[in-house]
Amino acid sequence: MMGGYGAGGAGMGGFGMLWFLIIAALVVIPFWRLLPKFGIPNWVSLAAIIPLGAIILLWVMAFKDQIGGDRA
């Protein structure tokens, strides 16, 4: 048997989850600060945890017509 690999094995243990939380925080926090400037609620930034969610949020922000209200 191959122990320690895959979903059933020990893998990296708690360090893997810690690493995931650090990376997730580094991605979500900038979106949390930027999205209200584009008229999007803060909680939508949690979609950035999913890689495709981050790409979609970047596209929405890039093609949004107005930033923070009126633009003259």
N, C-alpha and C positions, 0 to 999 in steps of 0.2 A: 504494500500500500504506500501511497505517496501522502505523507502527513504534512500539514502546514501550508497547503496550497488550496486555493479555491474558496468558495463560500463557507464550507464546513470546517476548514482548518483554522488554526490559530492565527496565521498570517502575521501581520505586524502588531496585533493586539491593540491596545489603547492608543498607541502612537499614531496609527493610521487614522483613527477618528480625530485625534488632536490636529494632525496635519490637514485633514479635510476642513475642520472648523476654522483654522487659520486662513486657508486659501479662500473659503467662503466669505469670511469677514473682509478680506482684502478686496473682494469683488463687490460685495453688497454695499459696503459703507460709502464708496463714491457714488453709486447709483442712488442711495438713500438721500444723499445731499443734493444731487443734481436734478432728480426727477420733479420735485416741486417747482423748480424754475421753468419747467416745460408744461406745467399744469397737470401733472400726473401724480396721484397719491404716493406717499412714501412706501406703503406696504407692497406696491408692485415691484419694488426693487428685490424682493425675495425671489422673483422669477429668475434673477441673475445667477442663482445657485446652479441652475440647469444651464449648460453651455449654450444651447440653442436659445434659451430665454435671454441670455446676455446679448446675443447677436440681434435678436428681435428688438430689444430695448434700445440698442445703439442705432438701429435703423429708424425707429420711431423718433428718437431724439434728433437724428440727422435731418429728417425730412419734416419736422414740425415747423409750421409757418411762423408762429410767434413764440418768443422766449420771454416769460415773465410779464405778459400783458401787451400793451401797445408798443409798436415799433414804428417810428416815423422815418 
